[in-house]
Amino acid sequence: METAQQVFKKFGAIVLTGGSSGIGYALLTTLVSIEHNGPIFNLSRKKPDIKCEENRFFHYTCDLEVPLELDQALETLIPRLQASSGPVLLVNNSGFGAYGPYPEPDLETHLRMVDLNIRASLNLAGRLLPLFQNRGGAIVNIASTAAFQPTPQLSTYGASKAFLLHWSLSVAEDLKPYGVHVMAVCPGPTRTAFFKRAGFASPPTPPFLSQEPAAVIYAMAQGLKKKKTLVVCGFKNRCIVGLTSLLPKSLAARMAGYVLKKVREP
Ligand SMILES: NC(=O)c1ccc[n+]([C@@H]2O[C@H](COP(=O)([O-])OP(=O)(O)OC[C@H]3O[C@@H](n4cnc5c(N)ncnc54)[C@H](OP(=O)(O)O)[C@@H]3O)[C@@H](O)[C@H]2O)c1
């Protein structure tokens, strides 16, 4: 049985977004624990609090909601990436949600969410594509179990993750001839700072339905090893997703709206 470290070790270079917190931080912790491996590039607004071998970890302070900031970061990131060799792994992990009826808290937040959750992921994958086509590798997009049904009170968030899920599955087919593996990873509720930023007073799901970021990283590694295009993290999440996917979309929306609205009530 291969460990997550053994799976990630096969990549000559790794580009990650959102390594400063939660799922991204758990991934970064795993990556830096692999000794004498290729460079790791992180893009996020805050610098991750992490120790790594010298000249191996490169952080770019970058607000991915602003395309120009990504352009600026790529000016130095791409030449450094080109100096490495072997397959490349890109993990589009940065993302956020906003809880409340549309357009709460304000329209600008929803537009920025689309810019981060969707546009930045497509932009990064597109800009690095020549490297993937030359060297092979994998593009992992962190979607969510929220991608499988409409999510009133989290409308733009759920729809952005549904976009990412469908886009990943389509691009997985498009890039297969180049030997590039594309995979959507769908965590369920995970113990991170996500809910606080989204505006929840407390996580909306009971503790027994929540998972640790490390479980997401393990599922991601297993998916990479098995060349899966879709990974739903954890047995309970696979059951929930399986059941909600069977429902007519309008009924699923009403049910999700009922549950998510309840969380708002004191
Ligand atoms: N937690 C869950 O229950 C859950 C479930 C399913 C899917 N997900 C998805 O998992 C991914 C990671 O979220 P998480 O749970 O680990 O939440 P988190 O702890 O809040 O981490 C979010 C990460 O995204 C980065 N980020 C946010 N805005 C950014 C921006 N404008 N530019 C660049 N980076 C930005 C943050 O870095 P900076 O703040 O330093 O910029 C942070 O590292 C997200 O895509 C989320 O939608 C989470």
The ligand as an SDF file (V2000), in Angstrom:
LIG
                    3D

 48 52  0  0  0  0  0  0  0  0999 V2000
  -13.8010   22.9340    4.7120 N   0  0  0  0  0  0  0  0  0  0  0  0
  -14.7850   22.3470    4.0620 C   0  0  0  0  0  0  0  0  0  0  0  0
  -15.7860   21.9080    4.6660 O   0  0  0  0  0  0  0  0  0  0  0  0
  -14.7030   22.1570    2.5770 C   0  0  0  0  0  0  0  0  0  0  0  0
  -15.5560   21.2120    1.9820 C   0  0  0  0  0  0  0  0  0  0  0  0
  -15.4910   21.0300    0.6040 C   0  0  0  0  0  0  0  0  0  0  0  0
  -14.5950   21.7600   -0.1560 C   0  0  0  0  0  0  0  0  0  0  0  0
  -13.7830   22.6720    0.4420 N   0  0  0  0  0  0  0  0  0  0  0  0
  -12.8640   23.4240   -0.4190 C   0  0  0  0  0  0  0  0  0  0  0  0
  -11.5370   23.1860    0.0040 O   0  0  0  0  0  0  0  0  0  0  0  0
  -10.7140   24.2770   -0.4120 C   0  0  0  0  0  0  0  0  0  0  0  0
   -9.8240   24.6880    0.7600 C   0  0  0  0  0  0  0  0  0  0  0  0
  -10.6390   25.2340    1.7670 O   0  0  0  0  0  0  0  0  0  0  0  0
  -10.3930   24.9540    3.3190 P   0  0  0  0  0  0  0  0  0  0  0  0
  -11.5300   24.1600    3.8210 O   0  0  0  0  0  0  0  0  0  0  0  0
   -9.0270   24.4570    3.5570 O   0  0  0  0  0  0  0  0  0  0  0  0
  -10.6100   26.4320    3.8890 O   0  0  0  0  0  0  0  0  0  0  0  0
   -9.5990   27.4920    4.5240 P   0  0  0  0  0  0  0  0  0  0  0  0
   -8.9600   26.9020    5.7390 O   0  0  0  0  0  0  0  0  0  0  0  0
  -10.4130   28.7250    4.6660 O   0  0  0  0  0  0  0  0  0  0  0  0
   -8.4860   27.6820    3.4140 O   0  0  0  0  0  0  0  0  0  0  0  0
   -8.7510   28.3810    2.2230 C   0  0  0  0  0  0  0  0  0  0  0  0
   -7.4540   28.6270    1.4990 C   0  0  0  0  0  0  0  0  0  0  0  0
   -7.7770   29.3650    0.3110 O   0  0  0  0  0  0  0  0  0  0  0  0
   -6.8960   30.4600    0.2300 C   0  0  0  0  0  0  0  0  0  0  0  0
   -7.5340   31.6310   -0.3770 N   0  0  0  0  0  0  0  0  0  0  0  0
   -8.7090   32.1910   -0.0330 C   0  0  0  0  0  0  0  0  0  0  0  0
   -8.9110   33.3170   -0.7390 N   0  0  0  0  0  0  0  0  0  0  0  0
   -7.8280   33.4520   -1.5520 C   0  0  0  0  0  0  0  0  0  0  0  0
   -7.4410   34.4160   -2.5020 C   0  0  0  0  0  0  0  0  0  0  0  0
   -8.1930   35.4820   -2.7540 N   0  0  0  0  0  0  0  0  0  0  0  0
   -6.2730   34.2610   -3.1650 N   0  0  0  0  0  0  0  0  0  0  0  0
   -5.4820   33.1800   -2.8940 C   0  0  0  0  0  0  0  0  0  0  0  0
   -5.7940   32.2270   -2.0050 N   0  0  0  0  0  0  0  0  0  0  0  0
   -6.9530   32.3720   -1.3290 C   0  0  0  0  0  0  0  0  0  0  0  0
   -6.5550   30.8090    1.6630 C   0  0  0  0  0  0  0  0  0  0  0  0
   -5.2880   31.4760    1.6830 O   0  0  0  0  0  0  0  0  0  0  0  0
   -5.0990   33.0180    2.0940 P   0  0  0  0  0  0  0  0  0  0  0  0
   -6.1690   33.3600    3.0640 O   0  0  0  0  0  0  0  0  0  0  0  0
   -3.7070   33.0540    2.6440 O   0  0  0  0  0  0  0  0  0  0  0  0
   -5.2030   33.7550    0.8160 O   0  0  0  0  0  0  0  0  0  0  0  0
   -6.4830   29.4510    2.3250 C   0  0  0  0  0  0  0  0  0  0  0  0
   -5.1860   28.9290    2.2570 O   0  0  0  0  0  0  0  0  0  0  0  0
  -11.6620   25.3680   -0.8930 C   0  0  0  0  0  0  0  0  0  0  0  0
  -11.6950   25.3780   -2.2960 O   0  0  0  0  0  0  0  0  0  0  0  0
  -13.0100   24.9330   -0.3390 C   0  0  0  0  0  0  0  0  0  0  0  0
  -14.0780   25.3820   -1.1280 O   0  0  0  0  0  0  0  0  0  0  0  0
  -13.8120   22.8760    1.7830 C   0  0  0  0  0  0  0  0  0  0  0  0
  1  2  1  0
  2  3  2  0
  2  4  1  0
  4  5  1  0
  4 48  2  0
  5  6  2  0
  6  7  1  0
  7  8  2  0
  8  9  1  0
  8 48  1  0
  9 10  1  0
  9 46  1  0
 10 11  1  0
 11 12  1  0
 11 44  1  0
 12 13  1  0
 13 14  1  0
 14 15  2  0
 14 16  1  0
 14 17  1  0
 17 18  1  0
 18 19  2  0
 18 20  1  0
 18 21  1  0
 21 22  1  0
 22 23  1  0
 23 24  1  0
 23 42  1  0
 24 25  1  0
 25 26  1  0
 25 36  1  0
 26 27  1  0
 26 35  1  0
 27 28  2  0
 28 29  1  0
 29 30  1  0
 29 35  2  0
 30 31  1  0
 30 32  2  0
 32 33  1  0
 33 34  2  0
 34 35  1  0
 36 37  1  0
 36 42  1  0
 37 38  1  0
 38 39  2  0
 38 40  1  0
 38 41  1  0
 42 43  1  0
 44 45  1  0
 44 46  1  0
 46 47  1  0
M  CHG  2   8   1  16  -1
M  END
$$$$
